[in-house]
Structure formats: C-alpha cells, structure tokens
Amino acid sequence: MTSRLTEIVVDCRDPGALAAFWAAVLDYHVVRADDGQVEIAPWRREPSDLAERLRRAPGAPALVFVAVPEGKAVKNRLHLDVRPLDGDLEAEVDRLIGLGASRVDIGQGERPWTVLADPEGNEFCVLGSLEWLATQA
C-alpha cells in the first residue's frame, strides 16, 4: 500500500479569489467549489473513476482553498515553489505580479530565485526556468 499527495490545503479569507489567482499561475482548473472551499487541479472534473485517474496521474496535487475568519499573521511554515516551463524567471515574475502577486523580502538576500506573495500574503518562490535548471546539472 502507498499514499500519494493529492491535495494541499490553504486557509484563506477569499477562496474564490485565491483559487482564481493560483489557477492562472499554474494553468489549473476549478474542479469543485462548495461550502466555502474551492479546489483547483491540473485535470478537469469528470464523473468517471477518480481513484483510478489519481493512480495514473503524474504527482501534481490539487490545491484546496478553505475560508477561515482570521488573516495571515506570520511567515508561512510551508510554501510553494513554482518554476516557469518556458521563458525566464524575470518574465514569469512579471506575469505573476500582473496576476496580483507582489515581491516580498523575508531576509532571503541575493538568490537565484524570487520570493513573491500571493494576493493574501502567502509567500512562494519562483525558481529558475527548466532551461536554466538544465544548465545547472
């Protein structure tokens, strides 16, 4: 028996808005929205055998945004890293800022990645492109 990481849950004030931001960042689709929760995933919702699709799918988890009454108060203990599939890091940073992200300084200093915050202030990193990664091997 094995387990697979299938969802990452993010507490937030506005699940719809934050899900829309992350869906645009990751090219995900809304697969469920109810009871103060919005789930986005790399697949489209189909009524067929979900368990079988998860077993065959690549390891990309869904993101579930859940409404909570309190706002973010401190630096995240867990954060997401994203990597542009094409284009360079700065072009992707510009795209994400256009979607509503903002640059943040958490004391990272000069690094080969950029730290941003989503519209609710959750920090995440934009890493070098896949092309850049290939040159580092």
N, C-alpha and C positions, 0 to 999 in steps of 0.2 A: 504494500500500500504506500502511496506517496501523496503529498499535498502540492498544490500549486497556488501561488499568489494570484488571486483572482480579482480582488478589489483593494484599493487604497481609499480610506475614508478621510474626508477633510471636513472638519467642523467650520462653519462659516455663517455669516449673517444673511446672505442672499444667495441661496443655492443656484437659482436660475441664472443670475448674472455671472457668478464664478464658473459655473459649468459652461456657459457660453464662451467665456474667455479661454478656458482650458481646451474646449473642443476646437476652437480656432487655432490655438497654439499647436495642438497635436494632430489635427485633422481627424478628430474623433466624431462620433455621432451620439445624440441623446438616445439611450435605449430604454430609459424608464424615468418617469417624473411623477411622483405622488407623495403625499404625506410629508411635505417639507424636505423631500430628498430628490435629487436629480443625479442620475447615473449616466456617464458617458463612457464609450468603449470604442475600440478600433473596428468593431463589427457593427452591422446593422441588426436591429432586433428582428428575429424570425421566430415563429412559433414552434419550429422544429426542435429536435432534441438538443437542448442547451448543454447538457452534461457532455454529450459526445462532441459537440463543437469545441467546448473548452479543452477536452483531452487532445484534440488535434491542432488547436490554435497555437501560434507562437506564444511565448511567455508574456506578452504585453497585458497588464492588468487593466481593469476598468477603474475609473475614478468615481467615487460616490460623494456628493456634496450634501451635507446634512445641516439643516438650520439649527443653530444654538443661539441663546439670548445674549451671550457675552461676546465681546470683541476680542481680537488677538491682543495679548498683553506683553509677551516676551518673545525672544528669538525662538524659532522653530527648533524642536529636538530632532525632527525628521524633515528632510526637504527633498524635492525632486530635482533631478538634473536632466536637462534636455540637450540634444545635440542636433545641429542642422544636418539634414540629409544631403542637401546641395547648397551651394553658396557658402559664404564665410561667416564667421562668428559675428562680426560687426553688422553685417546685413541682417542677420537673424535678430540681433539685439534691437536694431531699428524697427524691424517688423513687429516684435513683441511689445515694444514701447508704443507703437502705433495702435496695438490692440488694447492697451490700458496698463501695461506693466510700467514699473519705474525702477531706476537704478537705486541700489542701496549699498551702504558701506557698513559691513559688520566686522570690520577690522581685518579683512582678507588681504590687504596690501596689494602689491603688484602680482598678479597671477595670470595664467594663460586662459582663464575663464572669466565670465562676468556674472556678478550677483545681481539679480533683479528681485522685485517683489510683485506679486500678482495684485489685482485691484483691492484685495482685502488685507494686503500687507504680508502675506506668506512668502518667505524668501525661497528662491530657487536659483539654480545655476545654469547658465548657458555655456556649454563646453565647446571646444573647437570642432570644426566640421569633420565629417568622416574622412574627407580628403586630407585634412590636417592630421588626423589620427593615424592614417596610413603612413605618413612621413615620420612618425614618432617610433615606429616599430624597430 
